[in-house]
Amino acid sequence: MSEPLLRASHVTRTFGHFTAVDDVSLTVEPGEIVGLLGANGAGKTTLIRMILGLLPASEGDLELFGAEPSIETRTRLGYVPQGLGLWDSLTSRENLDFVDDAYGVASTPMPDALADLADRPVGQIGLGYQRQLAFAAALGHEPELLVLDEPTSGVDPLSRARLWDAIHERADSGVGVLVTTHYMQEAQQCDRLVLMSQGKQVAAGQESDIIGDAAALEVETDDWRATFAALSDAGLLVSLAGTRVRVVDSDADAVSKALADAGIQGQPEHATATLEEAMVVRERA
Amino acid sequence: MKAMILKEFRELRRDKRTMAMLIALPILLLVIFGYAANFTVDEIPTAVVGDNAEQVEGQLPDLFAVEDDISSDEDAQDLLRDNVVDVAVDTSTQPATVYIDGSSLFAAQSAQAGLAQAPDDLVDVEVLYNPDLTTAWVMVPALIGLILTFIGTIITSIGLVKERQNGTIEQLAVMPLKASEVIMGKIVPYFILACFDMIIVTVLGVWLFDVPFVGSVWLLALGGAIFLFVVLGLGVLISTASQTQAQAIQMAMMMLLPQILLSGFIFPLEAMPAGISWIGYILPLTYWVEISQGIMLRGAGFDSLSWAFGVLVLMAVVIFTAAVVRFRRDLAPSAHGKKASK
């Protein structure tokens, strides 16, 4: 197997008495899309900042392309921050030109969708276009590793699908991708997942590894509204899938009792937990 | 409305900078204006030279504080040009000639008023460098420094904080650019623009207000360049301590105000009590005022301004280095490969 593009070993970052990232390890291999999952405040962005060399680790080791993060390793890395990192008063073309100059590469082609907007200041174009531009800017120097922090945040479903097509295209050509997201549909597009909660790495592997033995209960009744309200009032963790009410992190007896107390007829049935439900369960653990 | 007022007070209580402006600034302004806002110079540094120095010295009113350590062989006009004193009395002529430095506007006005009581045939009075005591002649050289300070601190700090506020500073830090390249890339444009401003203001000042330019243009340019490093350094320092452009402006204003009031630009430093004037001597604009007025009005050379140049160079080195170190830390906190302290 080839050397990982990124290796984080037992990385910890503390701010005073607060531990933002606690003993996290992960690798990204060439051609692999690794998803970093977790709720807001889970420590994903702090971990990314350490990987990029923007923040020193308090403990543990970080290696990019087999070496410590440095000016050389940066030339092999493409990064799209959550805030996009574009200069609002510069035009799309000027943004790309600046990034090209900084990386010392030839002119990056303007994405087709932005062809008519090339001479508009970036601050005046839509967020979807801005994301495409940031993505193009990060890819201009043909990086071997792409780090994407919430790359599709605030983007419409079509643009999101296009961006994921582009990510897969790059991964197929051997580029390693580390992507943070809290969209579960996007997590399913990753080859491997790392789930973080309160700074800790709570699960890692394929989707099934993240779900683990988390189970859900499903209740189908004539009146899903009343069922939802009754179970919710009973303090259970409830969600809706169509007209079926799902409960996680609870046992069948508690659900049956809550239904009986509300005078609702229905029986909970065991179902496989979704990735989102598994995350919620782990978050509550 | 009560909720709104309460919320506003809570916000203000936590905004330490605004609180400082609301509480400290009025007190500071009151104290500074109360003590420093004095156009009347009560004590004018004076030299008495020539054969009858001792005899004339005793006849001078108390307003003229005679410097004892100046030899009576010195040239009276040289003493004024080199800004050793504001008034020099040459007793080798008959009657004695009193030379007044017109570039020290308020001291000159006080000296004229003091000498007006003397009989006409007792002394000849000659005002050098600014014979009509024109305010603009004194103000324009100092104004160049004020404009450079404005660009250096406010404009530069806003430009840098904008990168932080927009999150693009993070992008710069991830690019394969050396921290020094980023810092110089950010500062050089402001340096060039400030140089242009300096040329425009100087030329306009000379053209519109007939301000004389007696000394060396190159020496003034050198002084301007050093002074620019100081104020650009201040701008970068402000940016490293500000999260938003509003904070940067607030802080820059707090640095600008004392420079306007206490640098001798408006109120003469000689007229301030020592408890206040010492602040003026730690401000860069004070030394620019000395350099620019010296070169433009009196034709002072490097020798007589070396002290002011020396202080500015020292300030430039200290402030600019501190600014670059802090900015570098913002850009590449792990550049030195050290682990963060726990």
HADDOCK unambig.tbl for C-alpha pairs under 7 A between the chains (distance, minus, plus):
assign (segid A and resid 14 and name CA) (segid B and resid 342 and name CA) 5.95 0.50 0.50
assign (segid A and resid 16 and name CA) (segid B and resid 342 and name CA) 6.40 0.50 0.50
assign (segid A and resid 52 and name CA) (segid B and resid 174 and name CA) 6.58 0.50 0.50
assign (segid A and resid 53 and name CA) (segid B and resid 334 and name CA) 5.93 0.50 0.50
assign (segid A and resid 54 and name CA) (segid B and resid 332 and name CA) 5.88 0.50 0.50
assign (segid A and resid 54 and name CA) (segid B and resid 333 and name CA) 6.02 0.50 0.50
assign (segid A and resid 54 and name CA) (segid B and resid 334 and name CA) 6.44 0.50 0.50
assign (segid A and resid 55 and name CA) (segid B and resid 333 and name CA) 5.86 0.50 0.50
assign (segid A and resid 55 and name CA) (segid B and resid 334 and name CA) 5.88 0.50 0.50
assign (segid A and resid 56 and name CA) (segid B and resid 333 and name CA) 6.62 0.50 0.50
assign (segid A and resid 56 and name CA) (segid B and resid 334 and name CA) 4.81 0.50 0.50
assign (segid A and resid 56 and name CA) (segid B and resid 339 and name CA) 5.67 0.50 0.50
assign (segid A and resid 56 and name CA) (segid B and resid 340 and name CA) 5.47 0.50 0.50
assign (segid A and resid 57 and name CA) (segid B and resid 339 and name CA) 5.68 0.50 0.50
assign (segid A and resid 57 and name CA) (segid B and resid 340 and name CA) 5.91 0.50 0.50
assign (segid A and resid 58 and name CA) (segid B and resid 339 and name CA) 5.20 0.50 0.50
assign (segid A and resid 58 and name CA) (segid B and resid 340 and name CA) 4.68 0.50 0.50
assign (segid A and resid 58 and name CA) (segid B and resid 341 and name CA) 6.23 0.50 0.50
assign (segid A and resid 58 and name CA) (segid B and resid 342 and name CA) 6.15 0.50 0.50
assign (segid A and resid 59 and name CA) (segid B and resid 339 and name CA) 6.89 0.50 0.50
assign (segid A and resid 71 and name CA) (segid B and resid 176 and name CA) 5.06 0.50 0.50
assign (segid A and resid 72 and name CA) (segid B and resid 176 and name CA) 6.88 0.50 0.50
assign (segid A and resid 74 and name CA) (segid B and resid 174 and name CA) 6.34 0.50 0.50
assign (segid A and resid 74 and name CA) (segid B and resid 175 and name CA) 6.13 0.50 0.50
assign (segid A and resid 74 and name CA) (segid B and resid 176 and name CA) 5.43 0.50 0.50
assign (segid A and resid 75 and name CA) (segid B and resid 176 and name CA) 5.56 0.50 0.50
assign (segid A and resid 83 and name CA) (segid B and resid 167 and name CA) 6.34 0.50 0.50
assign (segid A and resid 85 and name CA) (segid B and resid 167 and name CA) 5.70 0.50 0.50
assign (segid A and resid 85 and name CA) (segid B and resid 168 and name CA) 4.44 0.50 0.50
assign (segid A and resid 85 and name CA) (segid B and resid 171 and name CA) 5.49 0.50 0.50
assign (segid A and resid 86 and name CA) (segid B and resid 168 and name CA) 6.29 0.50 0.50
assign (segid A and resid 87 and name CA) (segid B and resid 168 and name CA) 6.86 0.50 0.50
assign (segid A and resid 102 and name CA) (segid B and resid 175 and name CA) 6.81 0.50 0.50
assign (segid A and resid 102 and name CA) (segid B and resid 176 and name CA) 6.79 0.50 0.50
assign (segid A and resid 102 and name CA) (segid B and resid 177 and name CA) 6.71 0.50 0.50
assign (segid A and resid 103 and name CA) (segid B and resid 176 and name CA) 6.43 0.50 0.50
